Amino acid sequence: MGTLEFFTNANSPIKTQYTQLVTRFDSEHGILWTEMNPEGIPCCTKELLGDLYHHHKTIEKCGGKIQISDELHTVNYSVVSSINPGAFNLGGHLGLFSSLIKEKNRQALLDYSVICLDVMYSRMTHFGLPLITISLVQGDALGGGLEAALTSDVIIAERSAKMGFPEMLFNLIPGHGAFSLVARKIGADHAEKMILSAKLYSAEELHELGLVDVLVEDGRGEEAVYEYVEKQARRSNGYMALKKARQRFNPVTYQEMMDITDVWVEAALKLTEKDLKVMDRFVRSQQKLFGKKDPAQHAGETRPSLVLASA
């Protein structure tokens, strides 16, 4: 659980309280650390998405201002990482997907997808602020987890991390920005190959392709973030200008991502019983790997609403 005190332009404090995130702020370097800590399987549960949604909205509303010892500090870097050993994030909540698809619940699938999109797009657009975003990948980033990492300006990955889009193994595509983000970074051909192959890539392979920006040895991830920040501080003005130029040249629009999300929802509803059995095997393997149950598959459970109140 993380608590920080943000301030609006009117100097009104907003204290944050999360159950699926740990947040901390390094005032010396202006680094806001956001560490994902979902309960159960380390994937994009609705609870984690809810915390991320409200965290992002708070940063936007407060203009990235945090108070430490009665002094206001500005967030210059937003770093997202994970507390879970061996996993940055395993992607979409497959147990929930399987249940909703079996129920033919299109609206609930769309609700989940829109929350994912809102969380990702907020980070892709830097919360409307002049800051740099970094993803620190210290473990596997699969499907939506890799999409989440790709929303940052910079991906720093430890060597043992594995990344990829396994969705094609159960006859689906990643639906929340994978093609758009990979294509803009390393080309459409590479994006299509990654998605169709469902291959699990090493961090080194993706570094050679240009998808991972900084490759470091295991255990050096956080140190590498500080090395990057210190190097960046010497050329921050030029970097920010280049980033703005790149975004203007080839922006990813909300509508583009929403259109692809609609494609994903329709494709998900067409999955066969055989496809869903493969998806369910993924869930069981994740449970075995992390020793945790998936509450979305517990018999008789009433699923909470996916609709979130605005921040």
C-alpha positions in Angstrom: 0.0 0.0 0.0 1.3 3.4 -0.9 0.5 6.9 0.3 1.7 10.2 -1.2 0.4 13.7 -0.8 -0.2 15.5 -4.2 -1.2 19.1 -4.4 -3.4 20.9 -6.9 -2.6 24.3 -8.3 -4.9 25.7 -5.6 -2.6 24.0 -3.0 -5.4 21.6 -2.0 -3.9 18.3 -0.8 -4.9 15.0 -2.3 -3.7 12.0 -0.3 -3.5 8.7 -2.3 -4.2 5.3 -0.8 -3.9 2.1 -2.9 -4.1 -1.6 -2.2 -2.5 -2.9 -5.5 0.3 -0.3 -5.8 3.2 0.8 -3.8 4.2 4.4 -4.6 7.3 6.3 -3.4 8.9 9.6 -4.5 12.6 10.5 -4.8 12.6 14.2 -4.4 16.3 14.6 -5.2 15.9 13.2 -8.7 12.2 13.9 -9.2 11.4 10.2 -9.7 7.9 8.9 -8.9 8.1 5.1 -8.5 4.9 3.2 -9.1 5.3 -0.5 -8.2 2.5 -2.9 -9.2 1.5 -5.3 -6.5 -1.7 -7.1 -7.5 -3.2 -9.7 -5.3 -3.3 -13.2 -6.8 -1.7 -13.8 -10.2 0.4 -10.8 -11.2 -1.8 -9.7 -14.1 -4.1 -6.8 -15.0 -6.8 -7.4 -12.5 -9.7 -4.9 -12.3 -8.4 -3.9 -8.9 -4.9 -3.1 -10.2 -6.4 -1.2 -13.1 -8.6 0.8 -10.7 -5.6 1.8 -8.6 -3.6 2.8 -11.7 -6.5 4.7 -13.2 -6.9 6.8 -10.1 -3.2 7.2 -9.6 -2.8 8.6 -13.1 -5.8 10.9 -12.7 -4.3 12.3 -9.5 -1.0 13.0 -11.2 -2.9 14.8 -14.0 -5.1 16.8 -11.7 -2.2 17.9 -9.5 0.2 18.7 -12.3 2.8 16.3 -10.9 3.3 18.2 -7.6 4.2 16.2 -4.5 4.8 17.7 -1.0 7.7 16.4 1.1 8.4 18.1 4.5 6.3 21.2 3.6 8.1 21.6 0.2 6.5 21.1 -3.2 8.4 18.9 -5.6 7.8 18.3 -9.3 7.7 14.8 -10.8 10.3 14.7 -13.7 10.3 10.9 -14.2 7.5 8.4 -13.8 8.8 4.8 -13.3 6.5 1.8 -13.4 7.8 -1.5 -12.1 6.6 -4.6 -10.2 7.1 -6.0 -6.7 6.4 -9.5 -7.8 9.6 -11.6 -8.2 9.8 -13.0 -11.7 6.9 -11.0 -13.2 6.5 -7.5 -14.4 3.0 -8.3 -15.4 1.5 -11.4 -17.1 -1.1 -9.4 -19.0 -4.9 -9.6 -19.2 -6.9 -11.3 -16.5 -7.4 -14.5 -18.4 -9.7 -16.1 -15.8 -12.0 -13.2 -16.1 -11.9 -13.2 -19.9 -12.7 -16.9 -20.0 -15.7 -16.5 -17.7 -17.1 -13.4 -19.6 -16.6 -15.1 -23.0 -18.5 -18.2 -21.9 -21.3 -15.9 -20.7 -21.2 -14.0 -24.0 -20.9 -10.8 -21.9 -19.8 -8.3 -24.6 -20.4 -5.2 -22.4 -18.3 -6.5 -19.5 -15.4 -7.3 -21.9 -15.7 -3.8 -23.4 -15.8 -2.2 -19.9 -12.6 -4.0 -19.0 -10.9 -3.0 -22.3 -11.9 0.6 -22.0 -10.3 0.8 -18.5 -7.1 -0.8 -19.9 -7.1 1.8 -22.7 -7.7 4.7 -20.4 -4.8 3.6 -18.1 -2.5 3.1 -21.0 -3.3 6.2 -22.9 -2.9 8.4 -19.9 0.6 7.1 -19.5 1.3 7.3 -23.2 0.5 11.0 -23.2 2.6 11.6 -20.0 -0.4 12.6 -18.0 -0.4 15.9 -19.9 2.8 16.9 -18.3 6.4 17.5 -19.4 7.9 14.4 -17.8 9.7 11.2 -19.0 8.2 7.8 -18.5 10.2 4.7 -17.8 9.2 1.0 -17.5 11.6 -1.1 -15.4 11.0 -4.8 -16.4 12.5 -7.2 -13.9 10.6 -10.4 -14.9 8.2 -11.6 -17.5 6.1 -9.1 -19.4 3.4 -10.9 -21.4 0.5 -9.8 -23.5 -1.0 -6.8 -21.8 2.0 -6.6 -19.5 4.3 -6.0 -22.4 1.7 -3.5 -23.8 1.9 -1.7 -20.4 5.7 -1.6 -20.6 5.5 -0.2 -24.1 3.5 2.9 -22.9 6.7 4.4 -21.5 9.3 6.4 -23.4 12.0 4.1 -22.2 12.1 0.4 -21.4 14.9 -0.8 -19.1 15.0 -4.6 -18.8 17.0 -7.0 -16.8 18.6 -9.8 -18.8 16.5 -12.7 -17.4 13.2 -11.0 -18.4 11.1 -12.7 -21.0 8.6 -10.8 -23.1 6.1 -11.6 -25.8 2.5 -11.8 -27.0 1.1 -15.3 -26.3 -2.5 -14.6 -27.3 -2.3 -16.3 -30.7 -1.8 -19.6 -28.8 -5.5 -19.4 -27.9 -6.5 -17.9 -31.2 -6.7 -14.2 -30.2 -4.6 -11.1 -30.6 -3.4 -8.6 -28.0 -6.0 -5.9 -28.1 -4.8 -2.9 -26.1 -2.0 -1.3 -28.2 0.4 -4.0 -29.0 0.5 -3.6 -32.8 0.3 0.2 -32.6 3.1 0.6 -30.1 5.5 -2.1 -31.5 5.0 -0.9 -35.1 5.9 2.6 -34.2 9.0 1.6 -32.4 10.5 -1.1 -34.6 8.2 -1.4 -37.6 4.9 -3.0 -38.7 6.6 -6.2 -40.0 8.2 -6.9 -36.6 5.0 -6.2 -34.8 3.1 -8.7 -37.0 5.8 -11.3 -36.6 5.8 -10.9 -32.8 2.0 -11.3 -32.5 1.6 -14.1 -35.0 4.5 -16.2 -33.7 3.4 -15.9 -30.0 7.1 -16.3 -29.3 8.6 -15.6 -25.9 11.6 -13.3 -26.5 14.5 -12.8 -24.2 15.3 -9.2 -23.1 18.5 -9.5 -25.1 16.7 -10.3 -28.3 14.3 -7.4 -27.9 17.2 -5.1 -27.1 18.8 -6.1 -30.4 15.5 -5.4 -32.2 15.3 -2.0 -30.5 12.2 -2.6 -28.5 14.1 -2.7 -25.2 16.2 0.5 -24.8 18.5 -0.4 -22.0 19.6 -4.0 -21.1 21.2 -4.6 -17.8 22.3 -7.6 -15.7 19.9 -9.0 -13.1 19.6 -7.0 -9.9 20.9 -3.8 -11.6 17.5 -2.5 -12.8 17.0 0.2 -10.3 20.6 1.3 -10.5 20.2 1.5 -14.3 17.2 3.8 -13.8 19.3 6.3 -11.8 22.1 6.1 -14.3 19.7 6.9 -17.1 18.2 9.8 -15.1 21.6 11.3 -14.4 22.6 11.0 -18.0 19.3 12.4 -19.2 19.6 15.4 -16.9 22.4 16.8 -19.0 20.3 16.9 -22.1 16.7 17.1 -20.8 15.7 20.1 -22.9 16.8 18.5 -26.2 15.3 15.2 -25.3 11.9 16.7 -24.4 11.9 18.6 -27.7 12.7 15.4 -29.6 10.0 13.5 -27.8 7.4 16.1 -28.7 8.5 16.1 -32.4 8.3 12.3 -32.5 4.8 12.3 -31.0 3.7 14.9 -33.5 5.2 13.0 -36.4 3.5 9.6 -35.7 1.0 9.9 -32.7 -1.0 7.0 -31.4 -4.5 8.3 -31.1 -7.1 7.2 -28.6 -9.5 6.5 -31.4 -7.0 4.2 -33.1 -6.6 2.2 -29.9 -10.4 2.1 -29.3 -11.0 0.8 -32.8 -8.5 -2.0 -32.2 -10.1 -2.7 -28.8 -13.5 -3.2 -30.6 -11.8 -5.7 -32.9 -10.4 -7.6 -29.9 -13.8 -7.8 -28.2 -15.5 -9.2 -31.3 -12.7 -11.7 -31.8 -12.8 -12.8 -28.2 -16.5 -13.5 -28.4 -15.8 -15.9 -31.4 -13.4 -18.1 -29.5 -14.3 -21.8 -29.5 -14.5 -24.2 -26.6 -11.2 -25.5 -27.7 -9.6 -22.0 -27.6 -11.0 -21.4 -24.1 -9.6 -24.7 -22.8 -6.1 -23.5 -23.9 -6.8 -20.1 -22.2 -7.8 -22.0 -19.0 -4.6 -24.0 -19.2 -2.7 -20.7 -19.2 -4.5 -19.7 -16.0 -3.7 -23.0 -14.3 0.0 -22.7 -15.3 0.1 -19.2 -13.8 -1.6 -20.4 -10.6 1.0 -23.2 -10.3 3.9 -20.9 -11.1 2.9 -18.2 -8.5 1.1 -20.4 -6.1 -2.0 -18.3 -6.1 -5.6 -18.8 -7.0 -7.5 -16.8 -9.5 -10.7 -15.4 -7.8 -12.4 -14.9 -11.1 -12.7 -18.6 -11.5 -14.0 -19.5 -8.1 -17.4 -21.1 -8.3 -20.3 -19.0 -7.2 -18.4 -15.8 -7.0 -20.2 -12.5 -7.8 -17.8 -10.4 -9.8 -17.5 -6.8 -8.8 -18.4 -4.2 -11.4 -15.7 -3.1 -13.8 -17.1 0.5 -14.0 -14.9 2.9 -12.1 -15.9 6.2 -10.7 -14.1 9.2 -12.2 -11.2 10.6 -10.2 
